[in-house]
Amino acid sequence: MADPSPARGPVVEADGISKRFGATVALSDARISVAPGESHALVGRNGAGKSTLVSILTGLQNPDTGTLRFNGESAPAPGDTDAWRSKVACVYQRSTIIPALTVAENLFIDRQSTGALRPISWKQLRSRAAELLAEYGVEVDPNARAEDLTVEQRQFVEIARALSFGARFIILDEPTAKLDARGIEKLFDKLRELQQQGVAFLFISHHLQEVYDLCSTVTVYRDARHIVTAPVAELDQQSLVEAMTGESGRGSEPTWSVVDGAQGDGTPLLEVSGLTLDGAYQDFALTARPGEVVGLAGAAASGNVRLGETLAGLHRPTAGTVTVAGRPVRTGRVPAALAAGIGFVPEDRHIQGLIPQRSVAENATLTVTDQLGPFGTVLPSRTRAFAQKMITGLDIKTPGASTPVSALSGGNQQKVVIARALATEPHVLVAIRPTNGVDIKSKEALLGTVRQVADSGRTALIVSDELDDLRVCDRVLAMFHGRVVAEFEHGWSDEQLVAAMEGMAGPNHTKESDVSHH
Ligand SMILES: Nc1ncnc2c1ncn2[C@@H]1O[C@H](COP(=O)(O)OP(=O)(O)OP(=O)(O)O)[C@@H](O)[C@H]1O
């Protein structure tokens, strides 16, 4: 490949990289080259090999074959943490910042090289932290506790820490997954600023628009292989998707069909009234009918996620009632919500979602009740059959139903979480950012599945700030600071919806032809 910066050479250059996990080929003769100051996107479908490449580029795993060079020099020896840190850092969607520590402590924790024998002077630590943050233009108080920072501020601290080790090459693995629109804007501004200073980025995202907004070059992987590297300007979105999927035009619809048994006589399936959780949301009301997909839109602090979690029994509301299919649901208890017929797709699959060591089949059919005590009505053969149907229908890339979930790529793990929520054949499906980390093609299939769930006489509630997620909804309630500020019937514009989520729309900006709360 041509060297775009002959003076210094690429900050990173990987060639002929292969990596297998048992029978799975994660990377096959893959390559990447990133120039100083370049913003380089790496895209591909779930399971294409992106995270595996990241783990090799950061020294966490050794490739089976291939060469890796930083600034023209061979990669550090495996395990030489200090040397690796001076070359490259990765900011993952899950922060490595320790919430209970201050920003200053986080910046200087685990740093063996300086002053190991001297007792730490807190004053000195703080002033060094302040200097470091100022150097990279990060406006964060060094004395603040990390847990009090916004997601993007935490990312800035991680980036500053990486740069302070000398790295001028930073990998961002789905950094926007937990950010709202404003957070993304701030992150991108910071990245552009650092690029001006010569820092190079490898940017991994399933949001192709972000690739076009931020990056100058894009590399596509498909099925463990390098497919193309091109200037972003030369590859339009359609060509990009074609490179990712290996097909032109749209693929086939999912084969998964919804289990029957739901009735649709028009009586509300989900009724929420006066629901309040102090400090999160107030006086929320909703009446949803069978067949409806309702969106609950809102930015980070809007309260929409906590509301969805409350319906799933994760928080005990201060006031209000929830009724499913005419029956009151005991709030604040996950088993009660499940038993009432509320299926749940949580926001963070790592915390609430999966048991990594267990198989795809087990996870896909596991309910929280199973974890709490014997449930025992699901036969293994049914489990397997259901899992197989989901693997096909949701296009889960796995060697088989008995493969442990920990061996799946992030996006494929997310699909298992969705499968699990559907396994209980819920009356009401509550899904929080369901397509988080899912590739563009699977996203369509997945949202199509949510649509099918509703079409079969159930109700789905999609809690998200992703316009793609909300587009499949029949109507959308927009929340801001804990309250519904607008309701949109089909035919809304993205601009109106975004404005409402940002608290900039009064009710008179919305279509309220059939307001069904209250
Ligand atoms: N530790 C592991 N054990 C077994 N298989 C693995 C392991 N890590 C990754 N794989 C497999 O390697 C392949 C590539 O996975 P990888 O996580 O690199 O994909 P990805 O492109 O990052 O996907 P996503 O967009 O879903 O995050 C997948 O088929 C995955 O199942």
The ligand as a Gaussian input file, in Angstrom:
#p B3LYP/6-31G(d) Opt

LIG

0 1
 N      -12.420000     -14.947000      22.143000
 C      -13.030000     -15.460000      21.080000
 N      -13.311000     -16.781000      20.991000
 C      -13.925000     -17.285000      19.914000
 N      -14.300000     -16.565000      18.837000
 C      -14.060000     -15.258000      18.864000
 C      -13.414000     -14.628000      19.975000
 N      -13.299000     -13.303000      19.706000
 C      -13.865000     -13.119000      18.497000
 N      -14.297000     -14.281000      17.977000
 C      -14.952000     -14.481000      16.662000
 O      -14.201000     -13.774000      15.712000
 C      -15.061000     -13.160000      14.736000
 C      -14.738000     -11.687000      14.646000
 O      -15.207000     -11.033000      15.835000
 P      -14.942000      -9.482000      16.156000
 O      -15.361000      -9.284000      17.573000
 O      -13.581000      -9.119000      15.786000
 O      -16.008000      -8.791000      15.169000
 P      -16.409000      -7.247000      15.017000
 O      -16.149000      -6.880000      13.606000
 O      -15.751000      -6.449000      16.060000
 O      -17.993000      -7.282000      15.246000
 P      -19.027000      -6.221000      15.989000
 O      -19.336000      -5.169000      14.999000
 O      -20.238000      -7.077000      16.226000
 O      -18.382000      -5.765000      17.234000
 C      -16.478000     -13.456000      15.187000
 O      -16.985000     -14.517000      14.385000
 C      -16.346000     -13.864000      16.605000
 O      -17.340000     -14.816000      16.936000

